């Protein structure tokens, strides 16, 4: 934990280019000190509440182990908030198979293998090899393996959806909302208007019956459109929506206040329209 926080702190410090840079670095330092070793702090607090160490360990460490494999750095989009560098680099098959071996060293019964990128669907052949190998180990080790795919939706076809449904995939579909917002923050690498394609592919995903949810990212520039984009996703048919605020951007008081206000409107909408079955 300490090493991870130190690396993140150094990275964010280097990226800060704001008039209040020194103040922001002091804030980062405070966060690092406060949350470093957070598991042990949670453990101590739980024990003060009357729970045993064994009970706390079960709550903190039991569950599902997930391994994320970055199959490629290539992508059809250049999203302004994406922290993955785009260049011609791909994961070697041998490395991918060894990573799955690593996942199965876990003592957990439930395991998750997540395909990430870049755009992982650009290497669908590699995904199929990983699935075949993972399902083989699943039987050998008597574990439950779930596959997760994070995609921008451009290369998603009905054949791929059918394959993923057959192999119990969960799809994380990146979709920010309206065409205006989508094309503002998630620009095409080829200047191609891809929005109609992903909107249709999202609808195809819904019809397929596959497990999925949409992921939207909000930036300080688009925060005022958050509620409208949420409602737009509901109208398209999405019912499970994850909203992330963008990292690596400066969120001032005005933008932060607007973010809270927009989330308040979304929560009110969900409460007033419970029949829709929407989840945030």
URFEN-V472817 format. One record per residue. N is the residue number from 1. RES is the residue in one letter. OMEGA is omega in whole degrees, -180 to 180 (999 if undefined). BURIAL is b if it has 16 or more other ideal C-beta (glycine too) atoms within 10 Angstrom, else e. D_LAST is the distance of its C-alpha to the last C-alpha in Angstrom with 1 decimal. Layout:
N_RES_OMEGA_BURIAL_D_LAST, N_RES_OMEGA_BURIAL_D_LAST
//
This chain:
1_X_-178_e_28.6, 2_X_179_e_31.2, 3_X_-180_e_32.1, 4_X_-180_e_28.5, 5_X_180_b_27.9, 6_X_-179_e_31.4, 7_X_180_e_30.7, 8_X_179_e_27.4, 9_X_-179_b_29.2, 10_X_-179_e_32.2, 11_X_-179_e_30.1, 12_X_179_b_28.1, 13_X_-179_e_31.4, 14_X_-177_e_33.1, 15_X_-177_e_30.4, 16_X_177_e_30.5, 17_X_-173_e_32.5, 18_X_179_e_32.1, 19_X_-179_e_34.8, 20_X_-175_e_33.3, 21_X_-178_e_33.3, 22_X_179_e_35.3, 23_X_-180_e_33.0, 24_X_178_e_29.9, 25_X_176_e_31.8, 26_X_178_e_32.6, 27_X_179_e_29.0, 28_X_179_b_28.2, 29_X_179_e_31.2, 30_X_180_e_29.9, 31_X_180_e_26.5, 32_X_-179_b_28.3, 33_X_-176_e_30.7, 34_X_-172_e_28.1, 35_X_177_e_25.8, 36_X_-177_b_28.4, 37_X_-173_e_28.9, 38_X_-179_e_25.7, 39_X_180_e_25.9, 40_X_178_e_29.3, 41_X_176_e_28.2, 42_X_180_e_25.4, 43_X_-178_b_28.2, 44_X_-179_e_30.6, 45_X_179_e_28.3, 46_X_180_b_27.5, 47_X_176_e_31.2, 48_X_179_e_32.0, 49_X_175_e_29.8, 50_X_178_e_32.1, 51_X_177_e_30.5, 52_X_178_e_32.8, 53_X_179_e_32.5, 54_X_179_e_32.2, 55_X_180_e_29.2, 56_X_178_b_27.5, 57_X_179_e_28.3, 58_X_-179_e_26.7, 59_X_-175_e_23.5, 60_X_-169_e_23.4, 61_X_179_e_25.0, 62_X_-180_e_24.4, 63_X_-176_e_21.7, 64_X_173_e_21.4, 65_X_-179_b_23.2, 66_X_173_e_21.9, 67_X_179_e_24.1, 68_X_178_e_23.1, 69_X_179_b_26.0, 70_X_-172_b_26.4, 71_X_-177_b_28.5, 72_X_173_b_29.4, 73_X_-180_b_29.2, 74_X_180_b_29.8, 75_X_178_b_27.2, 76_X_-176_b_27.5, 77_X_174_b_25.4, 78_X_-178_e_26.0, 79_X_-174_b_22.6, 80_X_-179_e_23.6, 81_X_-178_b_20.9, 82_X_-178_b_21.6, 83_X_179_e_23.6, 84_X_179_e_25.2, 85_X_-178_e_28.8, 86_X_175_b_29.9, 87_X_-174_e_33.3, 88_X_178_e_35.2, 89_X_-178_e_34.5, 90_X_177_b_33.4, 91_X_177_b_33.1, 92_X_-178_e_36.3, 93_X_-179_e_36.2, 94_X_179_e_38.0, 95_X_-180_e_35.5, 96_X_-179_b_32.6, 97_X_178_e_34.5, 98_X_178_e_35.4, 99_X_178_b_31.8, 100_X_174_b_31.0, 101_X_179_e_34.0, 102_X_180_e_32.6, 103_X_-176_b_29.3, 104_X_171_b_31.5, 105_X_179_e_33.3, 106_X_177_e_30.3, 107_X_-179_e_31.2, 108_X_176_b_27.8, 109_X_180_e_27.8, 110_X_-179_e_24.4, 111_X_177_b_24.2, 112_X_176_b_21.9, 113_X_-176_b_23.4, 114_X_179_b_21.3, 115_X_-172_b_22.9, 116_X_178_b_22.2, 117_X_30_b_24.3, 118_X_177_b_25.2, 119_X_-175_b_24.5, 120_X_180_b_25.1, 121_X_175_b_25.9, 122_X_178_b_29.0, 123_X_-176_b_30.3, 124_X_177_b_29.4, 125_X_178_e_32.8, 126_X_177_b_32.0, 127_X_-179_b_28.8, 128_X_177_e_30.9, 129_X_179_e_33.4, 130_X_179_b_30.8, 131_X_-180_b_29.4, 132_X_-179_e_33.0, 133_X_-180_b_33.9, 134_X_180_b_30.8, 135_X_176_e_31.3, 136_X_179_e_35.0, 137_X_179_b_34.2, 138_X_179_b_31.6, 139_X_-178_e_34.6, 140_X_-176_e_37.0, 141_X_-180_e_34.9, 142_X_178_e_33.4, 143_X_178_b_29.8, 144_X_-178_e_26.5, 145_X_176_b_25.3, 146_X_179_b_22.1, 147_X_179_b_21.9, 148_X_179_b_18.9, 149_X_174_b_19.4, 150_X_-172_b_17.8, 151_X_172_b_19.2, 152_X_173_b_19.5, 153_X_-175_b_20.4, 154_X_-177_b_23.9, 155_X_-178_b_26.0, 156_X_179_b_24.0, 157_X_180_e_26.4, 158_X_177_e_26.6, 159_X_179_e_29.0, 160_X_177_b_26.6, 161_X_179_b_23.8, 162_X_178_e_26.4, 163_X_-177_b_27.4, 164_X_176_b_24.0, 165_X_179_e_23.3, 166_X_-176_e_26.7, 167_X_170_b_26.0, 168_X_177_e_22.6, 169_X_164_b_20.5, 170_X_-177_b_16.8, 171_X_172_b_16.1, 172_X_-173_b_13.9, 173_X_-180_b_14.4, 174_X_-176_b_14.6, 175_X_-172_b_14.2, 176_X_177_b_13.9, 177_X_-176_b_14.3, 178_X_178_b_17.7, 179_X_-179_e_21.0, 180_X_-179_e_22.0, 181_X_-177_b_19.2, 182_X_-176_b_19.3, 183_X_178_e_23.1, 184_X_-173_e_23.2, 185_X_-176_b_21.3, 186_X_-174_b_21.7, 187_X_178_e_25.4, 188_X_177_e_27.4, 189_X_-177_e_30.1, 190_X_-177_e_32.5, 191_X_180_e_31.6, 192_X_178_e_30.6, 193_X_-174_e_28.2, 194_X_-171_b_25.8, 195_X_179_b_23.1, 196_X_-179_e_24.4, 197_X_-177_e_24.6, 198_X_177_b_21.0, 199_X_178_e_19.8, 200_X_180_e_22.2, 201_X_174_b_21.3, 202_X_177_b_17.6, 203_X_177_e_18.9, 204_X_178_b_21.4, 205_X_178_b_18.7, 206_X_-178_e_17.1, 207_X_-175_e_20.6, 208_X_-177_b_21.6, 209_X_179_e_19.6, 210_X_175_b_18.7, 211_X_-180_e_15.6, 212_X_165_b_13.2, 213_X_180_e_10.0, 214_X_177_b_10.0, 215_X_177_b_10.2, 216_X_177_b_10.9, 217_X_-180_b_13.1, 218_X_179_b_14.1, 219_X_176_b_17.7, 220_X_-179_b_19.9, 221_X_-175_e_21.4, 222_X_-174_b_18.4, 223_X_-179_b_16.3, 224_X_-180_e_17.8, 225_X_-172_b_16.4, 226_X_-178_b_12.7, 227_X_-180_b_12.0, 228_X_179_e_14.4, 229_X_177_b_13.0, 230_X_180_b_9.5, 231_X_178_b_11.7, 232_X_178_b_14.0, 233_X_177_b_11.6, 234_X_-180_b_11.0, 235_X_178_e_14.8, 236_X_178_e_15.5, 237_X_179_e_13.9, 238_X_-179_b_10.7, 239_X_174_e_8.3, 240_X_-173_e_6.2, 241_X_175_b_5.2, 242_X_-180_e_5.9, 243_X_178_b_7.5, 244_X_171_e_10.8, 245_X_-172_b_13.6, 246_X_175_b_16.9, 247_X_178_e_19.5, 248_X_176_e_23.1, 249_X_177_e_22.8, 250_X_177_e_24.2, 251_X_177_b_21.8, 252_X_-179_e_24.2, 253_X_-179_e_23.8, 254_X_-179_e_23.3, 255_X_179_b_20.5, 256_X_177_e_18.8, 257_X_179_e_19.2, 258_X_178_b_17.8, 259_X_179_b_14.6, 260_X_179_e_14.2, 261_X_-179_e_15.3, 262_X_177_b_12.8, 263_X_177_b_9.8, 264_X_178_e_11.8, 265_X_179_e_12.2, 266_X_180_b_8.6, 267_X_178_e_8.2, 268_X_179_e_11.6, 269_X_-180_b_11.0, 270_X_-179_b_8.5, 271_X_-180_e_11.2, 272_X_-177_e_13.9, 273_X_-176_e_12.9, 274_X_-179_e_12.1, 275_X_179_e_14.4, 276_X_-179_e_12.1, 277_X_-179_e_10.1, 278_X_177_b_6.8, 279_X_178_e_3.8, 280_X_999_e_0.0
//
